[in-house]
């Protein structure tokens, strides 16, 4: 679909159509903070599959790539067709497809009668029931640091159901003269998000939603993001924000601690 220049409906798998449809839903309800069509910009910044490594593009290059993006240029024709209105538009579903995969494994476990399970792929998690010790599953929220050998956790969630996904700027980034250019792009500007937030974790009933929303909230930032979450039923979030003095502070939605059983290491 991404490589095709056709603007006619293209048959895809029902799973693929489901992920794209949910992506477009998040694009709509977040006013474009989530956009599944950023592949040209990701490549330009060196984060996409077709990228050429570290580079900080010019304004003209960003404008040229941004013209090939736009979630409104994609339409899902249920159950298994996609259509693009611009032949140059393409899909990059890395911000949501992993969560869908976690949910898919969970559905297999449910279908086979499993009552207690924990599924994790690349840091995205969905759980059900209790762990082998008969207590809620423990899900660590990593301390946000650019040191890949630092395995500290900032806090632990104690969960018997639901999913949690985290987006951050401390693992996949390019450092240019002390500035961290993260792999998370702002669809509005076409630029990487230079945010104070180091990470954002999202709790939801399923991991596909948690995964996609985490990316959107990182783009929004703590203030706007938490305000948005407070209007969404069944969604909670916690931002870890790096202050000017280097201290990491938490900014959470009103129901995050209750929904996740969150316990911070210093509390």
Residue pairs with C-beta under 8 A, 6 or more apart in sequence:
1 10
1 12
1 16
1 82
1 84
1 90
1 91
2 39
2 90
2 91
3 90
4 10
4 84
4 87
5 87
5 88
6 84
6 87
7 83
7 84
7 85
7 86
7 87
8 83
9 77
9 81
9 82
9 83
10 81
10 82
10 83
11 80
11 81
12 20
12 80
12 81
12 82
13 80
14 79
14 80
15 100
15 104
16 80
16 82
17 76
17 78
17 79
17 80
17 81
17 82
18 100
19 93
19 96
19 97
19 100
19 208
20 36
20 74
20 76
20 82
20 91
20 93
21 76
21 78
22 96
22 100
22 208
22 209
22 212
23 34
23 36
23 71
23 93
23 96
23 212
24 36
24 71
24 74
24 76
26 34
26 96
26 209
26 212
26 213
26 216
27 34
27 35
27 36
27 71
27 72
28 71
30 213
30 216
30 219
30 220
30 228
32 71
32 187
32 188
33 186
33 187
33 188
33 216
33 217
33 219
33 220
34 71
34 95
34 96
34 187
34 212
34 213
34 215
34 216
34 219
35 69
35 70
35 71
35 187
36 71
36 74
36 91
36 92
36 93
36 95
36 96
37 68
37 69
37 70
37 71
37 73
37 74
37 89
37 90
37 91
37 92
38 69
38 92
38 185
38 187
39 48
39 49
39 50
39 69
39 90
39 91
39 92
40 48
40 65
40 66
40 68
40 69
40 88
40 90
41 48
41 62
41 65
41 66
41 69
41 185
41 190
42 48
42 51
42 92
42 183
42 185
43 49
43 50
43 51
43 52
43 65
44 51
44 55
44 57
44 61
44 62
44 65
45 51
45 55
45 56
45 57
45 174
45 181
45 183
45 185
45 192
46 52
46 53
46 54
46 55
46 174
47 172
47 183
47 185
48 92
54 174
54 176
56 176
56 181
57 65
62 189
62 190
62 191
63 190
65 190
66 190
68 86
68 88
68 89
68 90
69 89
69 187
69 190
70 86
70 89
71 187
72 85
73 84
73 85
73 86
73 89
74 82
74 83
74 84
74 85
74 89
74 91
75 82
75 83
75 84
75 85
76 82
76 83
77 83
95 167
95 211
95 212
95 215
96 208
96 211
96 212
96 215
98 121
98 122
98 124
98 211
99 124
99 163
99 165
99 206
99 207
99 208
99 209
99 210
99 211
99 212
100 207
100 208
100 211
101 121
102 119
102 120
102 121
102 124
102 125
102 126
102 163
102 207
102 208
102 211
103 126
103 163
103 206
103 207
103 208
105 119
105 121
106 117
106 119
106 126
106 128
106 207
109 117
109 119
109 128
110 128
114 128
115 128
115 129
116 128
116 129
116 130
116 131
116 132
117 127
117 128
117 129
118 125
118 127
118 131
118 137
119 125
119 126
119 127
119 207
123 142
123 165
123 166
124 163
124 164
124 165
124 166
124 207
124 210
124 211
125 139
125 163
125 164
125 165
125 207
126 162
126 163
126 206
126 207
127 137
127 139
127 159
127 160
127 161
127 162
127 163
128 160
128 161
129 137
129 160
129 161
130 136
130 137
130 160
131 137
131 138
135 158
136 158
136 159
136 160
136 261
137 158
137 159
137 160
138 156
138 157
138 158
139 156
139 157
139 158
139 159
139 164
139 260
140 153
140 155
140 156
140 157
141 153
141 154
141 155
141 156
141 157
141 166
141 199
141 201
141 238
141 240
141 262
142 151
142 152
142 153
142 154
142 166
142 168
142 199
143 150
143 152
143 153
143 154
143 248
144 154
144 168
144 169
144 170
144 198
144 199
144 240
144 242
144 248
145 152
145 170
146 170
146 171
146 173
146 180
148 171
153 265
154 240
154 248
154 250
154 264
154 265
155 250
155 262
155 263
155 264
155 265
156 262
156 263
156 265
157 164
157 203
157 260
157 261
157 262
158 260
158 261
158 262
158 263
159 260
159 261
161 205
162 203
162 204
162 205
162 259
162 260
163 203
163 204
163 205
163 206
163 207
163 209
163 210
164 201
164 202
164 203
164 204
164 207
164 210
164 260
165 201
165 202
165 204
165 207
165 210
165 211
165 213
165 214
166 199
166 200
166 201
166 202
166 214
167 184
167 199
167 200
167 214
167 215
167 217
167 218
168 198
168 199
168 200
168 218
168 240
169 180
169 182
169 184
169 193
169 195
169 197
169 198
169 199
169 218
170 198
170 199
172 182
172 183
173 180
173 181
173 182
173 183
174 180
174 181
175 181
179 194
180 194
181 192
181 194
182 192
182 193
182 194
182 195
183 192
184 192
184 193
184 215
184 218
184 219
185 191
185 192
185 193
185 219
186 192
186 193
186 219
187 219
193 218
193 219
195 218
195 221
196 221
196 222
196 241
196 242
196 243
197 218
197 221
197 222
197 239
197 240
197 241
197 242
198 240
198 241
198 242
198 248
199 218
199 239
199 240
200 214
200 217
200 218
200 222
200 225
200 237
200 238
200 239
200 240
201 214
201 237
201 238
201 240
202 209
202 210
202 211
202 213
202 214
202 217
202 229
202 235
202 236
202 237
203 210
203 235
203 236
203 237
203 256
203 259
203 260
204 210
204 213
204 234
204 235
204 236
205 234
209 235
213 229
213 235
213 237
214 237
216 225
217 225
217 228
217 229
217 237
217 239
218 225
220 228
222 239
222 241
222 251
225 237
225 239
226 237
226 239
226 251
226 252
226 253
229 235
229 236
229 237
229 253
230 253
230 254
235 253
236 252
236 253
236 255
236 256
236 259
236 260
237 252
237 253
237 256
238 250
238 251
238 252
238 253
238 256
238 262
239 250
239 251
239 252
240 248
240 249
240 250
241 248
241 249
241 250
241 251
242 248
243 249
250 264
252 262
256 262
